[in-house]
């Protein structure tokens, strides 16, 4: 197979045009003067379809762009079973979370907890979110820089490539600072509309990849499916198109039981208590529109994830089955984590490879811009403004104030700095201890936060002290379930070693934190609008 031309001027032109378009959208949406609520909520005027796509774009990341093809390339389709847990989670979100949180009329979902339990509880939960989301999104930015370096700096057909720290830092800055710049300009409006553009670029790149793979593989789609359905192709004697694992092994993260139970808790937390995602239903035109945006996003998200899994299956045929490829077989076979980036680098003709790189920029920035906006909104609404009110400086900065923009800029720069910190510690190294922790840190935050929200939404129990205790118990429980720690205490207490997949951390941690939170003395729910009017009239 002929080696194609290197990444050329047309490819760079496509990438430059993409970055210029993102900046233009930021400048365009920044023309109107906005107060803090409008900057972070967009006046609740954005269309449902755009909000839905923005949710999907936020959930996509480098882990989807590279990790989903890697999963099906090396394994099977069991990752898709997690969407069955998503269905249950969406029902909980639409029925339990969205109506009261939307009607609260606050800039962030943590404002509801302030009305329910007081400013102390609001600040505690918001701080937990800020710490977890900064670590998780900063590590995600670092991880996005690694395949981007492969795409930008490696030679076509190169089977092994290790990016230098300098290359990684440049990639982090390119993704992070451009994303921070356009997000700062227009707030959540910019986030949503850039997410829409980014989503279609990503989907276009994925569709292009599938079409080219089908063109390269000298078999019909039906024949390819027959090959993949052979039990000898997948791990553990299963076919590569297997979706459901019915094993009862608690150490297997991809069983149907882990998908239905574990992922229900995880998705409920991510969509319901994480401001990064929950801000989408807050900016919808009504609670019903917010619920529909969540439902639509999960349907579209499953289709997109399935598309990336199909890419992984086709890459398996392309790289690992020379008996199928025959004379068209490539002369190199990349590692699973580099399979998709290597295909984009080596097999796409000029111009189309630029579209693929733009797609990767889109998927990396789509999750980052949302995160820094959510971090800034929580920092302003849940920490800065409460402290400002206590100091007697009024409810919020005047319309046109630069405080929200400064907050977004600071959060973006902080995220870039943390990603660079990861580069300095782990760039070029095979060790990923810090990154593994940072990617899983939201489980530490989510368990306590979900327990607190379930207590507030479903009961009259709890107070500021029990909220703080619930957050701490969630962190402690997840820490005790970490592999090295659970092995030690299980041997000590039960004379045998226990292993537990990470998908079970959320259910266990949430139950513990919920029990701790409801143990607090009874706390009345917030007054309704009619009750508040009656109190004022009296």
C-alpha positions as CSV (number, residue, x, y, z in Angstrom):
1,X,0.0,0.0,0.0
2,X,1.5,3.3,-1.0
3,X,2.5,5.7,1.7
4,X,0.5,9.0,1.3
5,X,1.9,12.5,1.5
6,X,2.7,14.0,4.8
7,X,0.4,16.4,6.7
8,X,0.4,19.3,4.2
9,X,-0.7,22.9,3.7
10,X,-4.3,22.0,2.9
11,X,-4.6,19.9,6.0
12,X,-3.2,22.8,8.1
13,X,-5.6,25.1,6.3
14,X,-8.6,23.0,7.4
15,X,-7.4,23.0,11.0
16,X,-6.8,26.8,10.9
17,X,-10.3,27.3,9.4
18,X,-11.9,25.3,12.2
19,X,-10.1,27.2,14.9
20,X,-11.0,30.5,13.2
21,X,-14.7,29.5,13.1
22,X,-14.7,28.7,16.8
23,X,-13.2,32.1,17.6
24,X,-15.7,33.8,15.3
25,X,-18.7,32.2,17.1
26,X,-17.3,33.4,20.4
27,X,-16.9,36.9,19.1
28,X,-20.4,36.9,17.5
29,X,-22.2,35.6,20.6
30,X,-20.3,38.1,22.8
31,X,-21.9,41.2,21.1
32,X,-24.8,41.5,23.6
33,X,-24.3,42.7,27.1
34,X,-25.0,40.1,29.7
35,X,-25.4,39.9,33.5
36,X,-24.1,36.9,35.4
37,X,-27.3,34.9,35.0
38,X,-27.6,35.5,31.3
39,X,-23.9,34.8,30.7
40,X,-24.3,31.4,32.4
41,X,-28.0,30.6,31.5
42,X,-28.4,32.3,28.1
43,X,-31.8,33.6,29.1
44,X,-33.1,30.1,28.8
45,X,-33.8,30.8,25.1
46,X,-31.7,28.2,23.4
47,X,-33.5,25.6,21.2
48,X,-33.9,22.0,22.6
49,X,-32.1,20.4,19.7
50,X,-29.0,22.5,20.2
51,X,-29.0,21.8,23.9
52,X,-29.3,18.1,23.2
53,X,-26.4,18.1,20.8
54,X,-24.4,20.2,23.3
55,X,-24.8,17.5,25.9
56,X,-23.6,14.8,23.5
57,X,-20.6,17.0,22.5
58,X,-19.7,17.4,26.2
59,X,-19.9,13.7,26.9
60,X,-17.6,13.0,23.9
61,X,-13.9,13.3,24.6
62,X,-10.6,11.9,23.6
63,X,-11.6,8.8,25.5
64,X,-14.5,8.4,23.1
65,X,-12.5,9.3,20.0
66,X,-9.6,7.0,20.8
67,X,-10.9,4.8,23.7
68,X,-14.2,3.5,22.1
69,X,-12.4,2.2,18.9
70,X,-9.7,0.8,21.2
71,X,-12.3,-1.1,23.2
72,X,-13.9,-2.8,20.2
73,X,-10.5,-3.2,18.4
74,X,-9.1,-5.2,21.3
75,X,-12.3,-6.5,22.8
76,X,-16.0,-6.5,21.9
77,X,-19.1,-4.3,22.0
78,X,-19.9,-4.8,25.7
79,X,-19.3,-1.1,26.3
80,X,-22.6,-0.4,24.6
81,X,-24.5,-2.4,27.3
82,X,-23.9,0.6,29.5
83,X,-26.6,2.5,27.7
84,X,-29.2,0.3,29.3
85,X,-28.2,1.8,32.6
86,X,-28.4,5.2,30.9
87,X,-32.1,4.6,30.2
88,X,-32.9,4.1,33.9
89,X,-30.8,7.1,34.9
90,X,-32.6,9.4,32.4
91,X,-35.9,8.4,33.9
92,X,-34.7,9.3,37.3
93,X,-33.2,12.6,36.1
94,X,-36.4,13.6,34.2
95,X,-38.8,12.7,37.0
96,X,-36.9,13.5,40.2
97,X,-34.2,16.0,39.4
98,X,-35.2,18.4,36.6
99,X,-38.6,19.7,37.9
100,X,-37.4,21.0,41.3
101,X,-33.9,22.0,40.2
102,X,-35.2,24.0,37.2
103,X,-38.0,25.7,39.2
104,X,-35.5,26.8,41.8
105,X,-34.4,29.4,39.3
106,X,-30.7,29.4,40.4
107,X,-27.7,29.8,38.2
108,X,-26.3,26.4,39.2
109,X,-28.0,23.3,40.6
110,X,-26.1,23.8,43.9
111,X,-28.2,26.9,44.5
112,X,-31.0,24.6,45.3
113,X,-29.0,23.0,48.1
114,X,-28.4,26.5,49.4
115,X,-32.1,27.1,49.8
116,X,-32.6,23.6,51.2
117,X,-29.8,23.4,53.7
118,X,-28.1,26.8,53.8
119,X,-25.1,28.5,52.3
120,X,-22.6,26.2,54.1
121,X,-24.0,23.1,52.4
122,X,-24.1,24.9,49.0
123,X,-20.4,26.0,49.3
124,X,-19.3,22.5,50.5
125,X,-21.0,20.6,47.6
126,X,-19.8,23.2,45.0
127,X,-16.2,23.0,46.3
128,X,-16.4,19.2,45.9
129,X,-17.5,19.7,42.4
130,X,-14.8,22.2,41.6
131,X,-12.0,20.0,42.9
132,X,-13.3,16.9,41.1
133,X,-14.1,18.5,37.8
134,X,-10.8,20.4,37.6
135,X,-8.8,17.3,38.1
136,X,-10.9,15.1,35.8
137,X,-11.1,17.7,33.0
138,X,-7.4,18.7,33.3
139,X,-6.3,15.1,33.0
140,X,-8.7,14.6,30.1
141,X,-7.0,17.6,28.4
142,X,-3.6,16.0,28.9
143,X,-4.8,12.7,27.5
144,X,-6.2,14.5,24.5
145,X,-2.8,16.0,23.8
146,X,-1.1,12.6,23.4
147,X,-3.0,11.3,20.3
148,X,-3.0,14.9,18.9
149,X,0.8,14.8,19.0
150,X,0.8,11.5,17.2
151,X,-1.4,13.1,14.5
152,X,0.6,16.3,14.2
153,X,4.2,15.1,14.6
154,X,4.5,11.5,13.7
155,X,5.4,10.4,10.1
156,X,2.9,8.5,8.1
157,X,3.4,4.8,8.5
158,X,5.4,5.2,11.7
159,X,4.6,2.3,14.0
160,X,6.0,3.7,17.2
161,X,5.9,7.3,18.4
162,X,6.5,8.9,21.8
163,X,5.8,12.6,22.1
164,X,8.3,14.8,23.8
165,X,7.3,17.0,26.7
166,X,7.6,20.1,24.6
167,X,5.2,18.6,21.9
168,X,2.7,17.7,24.6
169,X,2.8,21.1,26.2
170,X,2.3,22.8,22.8
171,X,-0.7,20.5,22.1
172,X,-2.2,21.2,25.5
173,X,-1.9,24.9,25.0
174,X,-3.3,24.8,21.5
175,X,-6.4,22.9,22.6
176,X,-6.8,24.6,25.9
177,X,-6.0,28.3,25.3
178,X,-8.1,28.5,22.1
179,X,-11.0,26.8,23.8
180,X,-10.7,29.2,26.8
181,X,-10.5,32.2,24.6
182,X,-13.8,31.6,22.7
183,X,-15.6,30.4,25.7
184,X,-14.7,33.5,27.7
185,X,-16.2,35.7,25.0
186,X,-19.7,34.5,25.0
187,X,-20.4,32.2,27.9
188,X,-22.8,29.4,27.6
189,X,-24.2,30.6,24.3
190,X,-20.7,30.2,22.8
191,X,-20.4,26.7,24.4
192,X,-23.7,25.4,23.0
193,X,-23.2,26.8,19.5
194,X,-19.6,25.7,19.2
195,X,-20.6,22.3,20.5
196,X,-23.1,22.0,17.7
197,X,-20.4,22.7,15.1
198,X,-18.0,20.5,16.8
199,X,-20.5,17.6,17.0
200,X,-21.1,17.6,13.3
201,X,-17.4,17.8,12.5
202,X,-16.8,14.8,14.8
203,X,-19.7,12.8,13.3
204,X,-18.4,13.7,9.8
205,X,-14.9,12.5,10.6
206,X,-16.3,9.2,12.0
207,X,-18.5,8.6,9.0
208,X,-15.6,9.4,6.7
209,X,-13.5,6.8,8.6
210,X,-16.1,4.1,8.3
211,X,-16.5,4.8,4.6
212,X,-12.8,4.6,3.9
213,X,-12.4,1.5,6.0
214,X,-15.2,-0.3,4.1
215,X,-13.5,0.8,0.9
216,X,-10.1,-0.6,1.9
217,X,-11.4,-3.9,3.3
218,X,-12.0,-6.3,0.3
219,X,-15.2,-7.8,1.7
220,X,-18.8,-6.8,1.7
221,X,-20.4,-5.5,5.0
222,X,-22.3,-8.8,5.4
223,X,-19.1,-10.8,5.0
224,X,-17.3,-8.5,7.5
225,X,-20.1,-9.1,10.1
226,X,-19.8,-12.8,9.6
227,X,-16.1,-12.7,10.3
228,X,-16.6,-10.6,13.4
229,X,-19.3,-12.9,14.7
230,X,-16.9,-15.9,14.8
231,X,-16.3,-16.8,18.4
232,X,-12.6,-17.1,17.8
233,X,-12.2,-13.3,17.0
234,X,-13.2,-11.9,20.4
235,X,-11.7,-12.3,23.9
236,X,-12.5,-15.2,26.2
237,X,-14.1,-17.3,23.4
238,X,-16.7,-14.7,22.5
239,X,-17.3,-13.0,19.2
240,X,-16.3,-9.4,18.7
241,X,-20.0,-8.3,18.3
242,X,-21.0,-9.6,21.7
243,X,-22.9,-6.8,23.6
244,X,-24.0,-8.5,26.8
245,X,-21.8,-10.2,29.4
246,X,-23.9,-12.2,31.8
247,X,-21.1,-13.1,34.2
248,X,-21.6,-12.6,37.9
249,X,-17.9,-11.7,38.4
250,X,-17.8,-8.5,40.4
251,X,-14.3,-7.8,39.1
252,X,-15.6,-7.6,35.5
253,X,-16.6,-3.9,34.7
254,X,-18.6,-4.8,31.6
255,X,-21.2,-7.3,32.8
256,X,-24.9,-6.5,32.2
257,X,-25.3,-6.2,36.0
258,X,-22.6,-3.6,36.3
259,X,-24.1,-1.8,33.3
260,X,-27.7,-1.7,34.6
261,X,-26.9,-1.1,38.3
262,X,-23.5,0.6,38.4
263,X,-23.9,2.8,35.3
264,X,-27.4,3.9,36.5
265,X,-25.8,5.5,39.5
266,X,-22.9,6.9,37.5
267,X,-25.1,8.4,34.8
268,X,-27.6,9.8,37.3
269,X,-24.7,11.5,39.1
270,X,-23.1,12.9,35.9
271,X,-26.4,14.3,34.4
272,X,-28.0,15.3,37.7
273,X,-25.4,16.5,40.2
274,X,-22.5,17.6,37.9
275,X,-22.9,21.2,36.9
276,X,-20.9,20.5,33.7
277,X,-23.9,18.5,32.4
278,X,-26.8,19.7,34.5
279,X,-26.3,23.3,33.3
280,X,-27.9,22.1,30.0
281,X,-31.3,21.4,31.4
282,X,-31.1,24.7,33.4
283,X,-30.7,26.7,30.2
284,X,-33.6,25.0,28.5
285,X,-36.9,26.9,27.9
286,X,-38.9,24.8,30.4
287,X,-38.6,21.6,32.6
288,X,-40.2,19.6,29.8
289,X,-37.7,20.9,27.2
290,X,-34.9,20.2,29.6
291,X,-36.1,16.6,30.0
292,X,-36.4,16.2,26.3
293,X,-32.9,17.5,25.7
294,X,-31.6,14.8,28.1
295,X,-33.6,12.1,26.4
296,X,-32.6,13.1,22.9
297,X,-28.9,13.4,23.9
298,X,-28.8,9.8,25.1
299,X,-30.3,8.5,21.9
300,X,-27.9,10.5,19.8
301,X,-25.0,9.6,22.1
302,X,-25.6,5.9,21.8
303,X,-25.6,6.2,18.0
304,X,-22.4,8.1,18.0
305,X,-20.7,5.7,20.5
306,X,-21.8,2.8,18.3
307,X,-20.3,4.5,15.3
308,X,-16.9,4.7,17.0
309,X,-17.2,1.1,18.2
310,X,-17.8,0.1,14.5
311,X,-14.6,1.9,13.6
312,X,-12.7,-0.2,16.1
313,X,-14.1,-3.4,14.7
314,X,-13.2,-2.4,11.1
315,X,-9.7,-1.4,12.3
316,X,-9.4,-4.9,13.8
317,X,-10.1,-6.4,10.3
318,X,-7.8,-3.8,8.6
319,X,-4.8,-4.2,10.9
320,X,-5.1,-7.7,12.5
321,X,-6.6,-9.8,9.8
322,X,-4.1,-10.1,6.9
323,X,-5.9,-13.3,5.9
324,X,-8.9,-11.1,5.1
325,X,-7.1,-8.1,3.7
326,X,-4.8,-10.0,1.4
327,X,-2.6,-7.8,-0.8
328,X,-4.3,-4.7,0.7
329,X,-3.0,-5.5,4.2
330,X,-1.0,-2.6,5.7
331,X,2.7,-3.2,6.5
332,X,2.3,-2.1,10.1
333,X,0.1,-3.0,13.1
334,X,-0.3,-0.3,15.7
335,X,-1.1,-0.9,19.4
336,X,-4.8,-0.7,20.2
337,X,-4.6,2.7,21.8
338,X,-2.9,4.1,18.6
339,X,-5.0,2.2,16.1
340,X,-7.4,5.0,15.1
341,X,-4.9,7.9,15.2
342,X,-2.5,5.8,13.1
343,X,-5.3,5.1,10.5
344,X,-6.1,8.8,10.4
345,X,-2.4,9.7,10.0
346,X,-1.4,7.1,7.4
347,X,-4.5,6.2,5.4
348,X,-6.4,9.4,4.8
349,X,-5.5,11.5,1.7
350,X,-4.5,15.1,2.1
351,X,-7.4,17.5,3.0
352,X,-9.4,14.6,4.5
353,X,-6.7,14.1,7.1
354,X,-7.1,17.8,7.9
355,X,-10.8,17.2,8.5
356,X,-10.0,14.3,10.8
357,X,-7.6,16.5,12.8
358,X,-10.2,19.2,13.1
359,X,-12.6,16.5,14.3
360,X,-10.1,15.6,17.1
361,X,-9.7,19.3,18.0
362,X,-13.5,19.5,18.1
363,X,-14.0,16.5,20.4
364,X,-11.2,17.7,22.8
365,X,-12.4,21.2,23.0
366,X,-16.1,20.2,23.2
367,X,-15.6,18.7,26.6
368,X,-13.2,21.3,27.8
369,X,-15.2,24.5,27.0
370,X,-18.2,23.1,28.8
371,X,-16.2,22.2,31.8
372,X,-14.6,25.6,32.3
373,X,-18.0,27.3,31.9
374,X,-19.5,25.0,34.5
375,X,-16.5,25.5,36.9
376,X,-16.8,29.3,36.5
377,X,-20.6,29.4,37.0
378,X,-20.3,27.4,40.2
379,X,-17.3,29.4,41.5
380,X,-19.2,32.7,40.9
381,X,-22.8,31.7,41.9
382,X,-22.0,29.3,44.7
383,X,-18.9,30.8,46.3
384,X,-18.1,34.4,45.1
385,X,-21.7,35.8,45.2
386,X,-22.6,34.3,48.6
387,X,-19.4,35.8,50.1
388,X,-20.1,39.1,48.3
389,X,-23.5,39.2,49.9
390,X,-22.1,38.5,53.3
391,X,-19.7,41.4,52.9
392,X,-22.5,43.7,52.0
393,X,-21.6,44.4,48.4
394,X,-25.0,43.6,46.8
395,X,-26.5,40.5,45.3
396,X,-24.4,40.3,42.1
397,X,-22.1,42.4,39.9
398,X,-23.9,44.9,37.6
399,X,-24.9,44.0,34.1
400,X,-21.8,44.1,31.8
401,X,-19.5,43.2,34.6
402,X,-16.4,41.3,33.5
403,X,-16.4,39.1,36.6
404,X,-18.0,36.1,34.9
405,X,-15.5,36.3,31.9
406,X,-12.6,36.6,34.3
407,X,-13.8,33.5,36.1
408,X,-14.0,31.5,32.9
409,X,-10.6,32.7,31.8
410,X,-9.1,31.8,35.2
411,X,-10.7,28.3,35.1
412,X,-9.4,27.7,31.6
413,X,-5.9,28.8,32.4
414,X,-5.9,26.7,35.6
415,X,-7.0,23.6,33.6
416,X,-4.2,24.1,31.1
417,X,-1.7,24.5,34.0
418,X,-2.9,21.3,35.6
419,X,-2.6,19.5,32.2
420,X,1.0,20.8,31.8
421,X,1.7,19.6,35.3
422,X,0.6,16.1,34.2
423,X,2.9,16.4,31.2
424,X,5.9,17.3,33.4
425,X,5.2,14.4,35.8
426,X,4.1,11.7,33.3
427,X,4.8,12.8,29.7
428,X,6.6,10.0,27.9
429,X,6.2,7.7,30.9
430,X,4.2,4.4,31.0
431,X,3.1,5.1,34.5
432,X,-0.3,6.7,34.7
433,X,-1.1,6.6,38.4
434,X,-1.9,10.3,38.8
435,X,-3.9,10.3,35.6
436,X,-5.9,7.2,36.5
437,X,-6.7,8.9,39.8
438,X,-7.6,12.1,38.1
439,X,-9.9,10.4,35.6
440,X,-11.6,8.5,38.4
441,X,-11.7,11.3,40.9
442,X,-15.3,12.2,39.9
443,X,-16.4,8.9,41.5
444,X,-14.9,10.3,44.8
445,X,-17.0,13.5,44.3
446,X,-20.1,12.0,42.7
447,X,-20.9,9.5,45.5
448,X,-21.3,12.1,48.2
449,X,-22.9,14.7,45.9
450,X,-25.5,12.2,44.7
451,X,-26.3,11.0,48.2
452,X,-26.9,14.7,49.2
453,X,-29.1,15.5,46.3
454,X,-31.2,12.3,46.7
455,X,-31.7,13.3,50.4
456,X,-32.7,16.8,49.5
457,X,-35.1,15.8,46.7
458,X,-36.7,12.7,48.2
459,X,-36.8,13.5,52.0
460,X,-37.2,16.2,54.5
461,X,-34.0,15.1,56.3
462,X,-30.5,16.4,56.4
463,X,-28.7,19.6,57.4
464,X,-25.4,21.4,56.7
465,X,-23.5,19.1,59.1
466,X,-24.9,15.9,57.6
467,X,-24.3,17.2,54.1
468,X,-20.6,17.7,54.9
469,X,-20.4,14.3,56.6
470,X,-22.1,12.7,53.6
471,X,-19.5,14.2,51.2
472,X,-16.7,13.0,53.4
473,X,-18.2,9.5,53.7
474,X,-18.5,9.2,50.0
475,X,-14.8,10.0,49.5
476,X,-13.8,7.6,52.3
477,X,-16.0,4.7,50.9
478,X,-14.6,5.0,47.4
479,X,-11.1,5.2,48.8
480,X,-11.7,2.0,50.7
481,X,-12.9,0.3,47.5
482,X,-9.7,1.1,45.6
483,X,-7.9,-2.2,44.5
484,X,-4.8,-2.0,46.7
485,X,-6.8,-0.9,49.8
486,X,-9.8,-3.4,49.4
487,X,-7.3,-6.2,49.0
488,X,-5.7,-5.4,52.4
489,X,-8.7,-4.9,54.5
490,X,-10.6,-7.9,53.0
491,X,-7.6,-10.1,53.8
492,X,-7.5,-8.7,57.3
493,X,-11.2,-9.0,58.1
494,X,-12.3,-12.0,56.0
495,X,-9.0,-13.9,55.4
496,X,-9.6,-13.7,51.7
497,X,-8.8,-11.1,48.9
498,X,-11.7,-9.2,47.4
499,X,-11.7,-7.5,44.0
500,X,-14.4,-5.1,42.9
501,X,-14.7,-3.4,39.5
502,X,-14.9,0.4,39.5
503,X,-18.5,0.3,38.2
504,X,-19.6,-0.8,41.6
505,X,-18.0,2.1,43.5
506,X,-20.9,4.5,42.7
507,X,-23.8,2.3,44.0
508,X,-22.0,1.4,47.3
509,X,-20.6,4.9,47.9
510,X,-23.9,6.6,47.2
511,X,-25.9,4.3,49.5
512,X,-23.4,5.0,52.3
513,X,-23.5,8.8,51.8
514,X,-27.3,8.8,51.5
515,X,-27.6,7.0,54.9
516,X,-25.2,9.5,56.4
517,X,-27.0,12.5,55.0
518,X,-30.5,11.4,56.1
519,X,-29.2,10.8,59.6
520,X,-29.2,14.5,60.1
521,X,-32.1,16.2,61.8
522,X,-35.2,17.0,59.7
523,X,-34.9,20.0,57.4
524,X,-37.9,21.5,55.7
525,X,-37.9,21.7,52.0
526,X,-37.7,25.2,50.3
527,X,-40.8,27.3,50.3
528,X,-42.8,27.3,47.1
529,X,-43.4,30.6,45.2
530,X,-47.0,30.9,46.7
531,X,-45.6,30.3,50.2
532,X,-42.9,32.9,49.8
533,X,-45.5,35.5,48.6
534,X,-47.7,34.7,51.6
535,X,-44.7,35.1,54.0
536,X,-43.8,38.4,52.5
537,X,-47.4,39.6,52.7
538,X,-47.6,38.8,56.3
